[in-house]
Amino acid sequence: MYGWWFFLYIVVMAILGWQLIQDEKALVLGKLMGMMTQGGNIAASILGSAKNLLAGALFLFPGILTDIIGFILLLIPIQTSVNENFQPKESASKDDVIEGEYRREDD
């Protein structure tokens, strides 16, 4: 009796894992381009995408333990912890003016 339910569970989790991998593959380039144009942290985007791909791969393998690890990976907020560690350094001045003296010397 439990054999069919467990088989159905394995098939559903494999489909969900495959769909998670496909969605992440489609969105990863857009996330990176958005981070680069906004001046955000690219490492956080890469680690977040890698975390989701690993969770999807764990859903593909049959077993309850791999599914639990995959769910835990999906629940971990890795982007906030990475953003705290890798903050871009702000420059002292936001304007594009470089002050200095200029003198032309003839040869």
TAJOWO-V403372 format. One record per pair of residues at least 24 apart in sequence whose C-alpha atoms are under 10 Angstrom apart, sorted by the first residue. I is the first residue (numbers start at 1). J is the second residue. D is the distance in whole Angstrom. If there is no record, write none. Layout:
<<I,J,D> <I,J,D>>
This chain:
<<6,62,10> <6,63,10> <6,64,10> <7,62,9> <9,62,9> <9,63,9> <9,64,9> <10,59,9> <10,60,8> <10,61,8> <10,62,6> <10,63,7> <10,64,9> <10,67,10> <11,59,10> <11,60,9> <11,62,9> <12,59,9> <12,60,10> <13,56,9> <13,58,9> <13,59,6> <13,60,7> <13,61,9> <13,62,8> <13,63,9> <13,64,10> <13,67,8> <14,56,8> <14,57,9> <14,58,9> <14,59,6> <14,60,4> <14,61,7> <14,62,8> <14,67,10> <15,56,10> <15,59,8> <15,60,8> <16,56,8> <16,59,7> <16,60,8> <17,52,10> <17,53,9> <17,54,9> <17,55,7> <17,56,4> <17,57,6> <17,58,7> <17,59,5> <17,60,5> <17,61,9> <17,67,9> <17,70,9> <18,53,9> <18,56,6> <18,57,8> <18,58,10> <18,59,8> <18,60,7> <19,56,8> <20,52,7> <20,53,7> <20,54,10> <20,55,8> <20,56,5> <20,57,9> <20,59,9> <21,49,10> <21,50,10> <21,52,7> <21,53,5> <21,54,8> <21,55,8> <21,56,5> <21,57,7> <21,59,10> <21,60,10> <22,53,9> <22,56,9> <23,52,10> <23,53,9> <23,56,10> <24,48,10> <24,49,7> <24,50,9> <24,52,7> <24,53,7> <24,56,9> <25,49,8> <25,52,10> <25,53,8> <39,88,9> <40,83,9> <40,87,9> <40,88,8> <41,79,9> <41,82,9> <41,83,7> <41,86,7> <41,87,7> <41,88,8> <42,83,10> <42,86,10> <43,79,9> <43,82,8> <43,83,9> <43,86,8> <44,78,7> <44,79,5> <44,80,8> <44,81,9> <44,82,6> <44,83,6> <44,84,10> <44,85,10> <44,86,9> <45,78,9> <45,79,7> <45,82,9> <45,83,10> <46,79,9> <47,78,7> <47,79,7> <47,82,8> <48,73,10> <48,74,9> <48,76,10> <48,77,8> <48,78,6> <48,79,6> <48,80,10> <48,82,9> <49,79,10> <51,76,9> <51,77,10> <51,78,8>>
